[in-house]
Amino acid sequence: MASTARPQPVTAAEPDSSLRCGTLRTGDITFLVVSAAAPLTVMAGVAPFAILLGGIGAPSGYLIAGAVLAVFAVGFTAMSRYIGNGGAFYAYVTRGLGRPTGVGSAALALLSYNAMQIGLYGLLATTVRDALQALWGVSVPWPVAALVGVAAVWYAGYRSIDFGARVLGVLLLVEAGILVVLAGGVLADGGAQGIHFDSFTPGNAFTPGTGALLAFAFAAFIGFESTAIYRSEARRPERTIPRATYAAVAFLGLFYAFVVWIVVQAFGAQGVMAAAAKDPAALFFTATTRYVGGWAADVMHVLIVTSVFAALLAFHNAINRYTHALAHEGVLPAALGRVHPRHRSPHIAGILQTALAALVVLGFAAAGADPYERLLLWVNTPGVVGIVLLQVLTAVAVPVFFRRISHSEGAWRAVVAPIAGAVLMGGALYLIIDKVELLTGAGTGTNAALLAPIPLVFAAGVALAYRLRRTRPQVYEAFAAEPDTGNRTAGNPDTQQ
């Protein structure tokens, strides 16, 4: 039976004896999560394939994905006012759907964010190799580039979170800046056939390839949802978390659509399809050279490297805070919840994550695997699917949470948008799984093996929850509790379990 108690919105950063409280502003959190999406890398490395699939209507695909995620964000941010726990997705799922599902979500989050982060080392190695070859004719083994990246990411994550936010802020500005320069050049020149807006007409926006296009588009937003992970370190989190979430979705959706539209204008409706088919990896560099100059293409080579590094650091920070939160829950060893006495960073969790990344990189290197086709695509894809599944579970949890408590939210924020978000995110998950071969470049058997860990890890987390209930009931009862009281409210996990 639902209680009539009314949990109040959380209005201050709750005391946390570990992390650096009250440090991050809205802009800082936005930089942290948008950097995880790696806008320049997504545009230069992935958008050409989106154009091949969706044609000149590809810009509309990014707008559609952004609109869907904005609907999801309505319920997500409404619930964030009532959740003081720093566990992000698993805390939300726990409050709405119960502790077993919450622990399963926590396990899935660790798997998914690690897969996203570690797979990106394959992309880092590839971009470093390509940049060195293009600029100076230097060739380096990809494992060397990847391991140097592992060490650099560890150091940046070891420092304080405000240091990391400043680094990511600078990198994000410069990578967005080169795309703005490209846009300026194309608009000033009038494009290949004049400036047109055919990309946004219904006939071009909705084609037989739209489903495949949307699979790429949704994957391009991965990372925006991690705003709530930084709650303990945010200033006035009841305001900064929602603002950063909306800012991230709005920026990514509009920026992606604008940049892809610019590239369509750069080559023309027919020319862009031919250029993308001929050499998708060169599409953005060719446009930049033509409309800005060779120097800008050289700069873009360097900035793609820094873009991938920024994404690696953003995911590294997110993973460490998930691990830190779960250690404080008692689910993971307490040592992983320790923080550096000076930097107040979860440095033990960072060491573990760094060691895991190094081991995976070395394993793929020993197997002679390609860093892009194997390390990136095969490791990243389960992470993408897992994170979208977490978004679906969170979307489902929101209306259940608000149905069980007395609250001050309107019907749009508490019921309509969350249900719509759950349906739409479920559709996005279906599209990604249905078109997974486009993300992995692999066959049915390999794809099944790559996706199998997702339900297995989730089930293992659920089983762990029931074991905790039998063997460590105090840990089970305190899971995802509010940090200020440690007690259950009506909005916390269901009492019937």
Protein Blocks (a to p, Z undefined) as FASTA:
>chain_A
ZZfbdcdddfbdcddfkbcghkbcfklmmmmmmmmnommlmmmmmmmmmmmmnommlmmm
mmmmmmmmmmmmmmmmmmmmmmmbfnlmmmmmmmmnojklmmmmmmmmmmmmmmmmmmmm
mmmmmmmmmmmmmmnopacdfklmmmmmmmmmmmmmmmcfklmmmmmmmmmmmmmmmmmm
mmmmmmmnopjnopafklmgmklmpcfklmmmmmmmmmmmgojlmmmmmmmmpghkllmm
mmmmmmmmmmmmmmmmmmmmmmmmmnojmlmmmmmmmommlmmmmmmmmmnomklmmmmm
mmmmmmmmmmmmmmmmmmmmmmmmmmmnomacfklmpccfklopafklmmmmmmmmmmmm
mmmmmnopafklmmmmmmmmmmmmmmmmmmmmmmmmmmmmmmmpccfbdfklmmmmmmmm
mmmmmmmmmmmmmmmmmmnopafklmmmmmmmmmmmmmmmmmmmmmmmmmmmmlmmmgop
afklopacfklccfkZZ
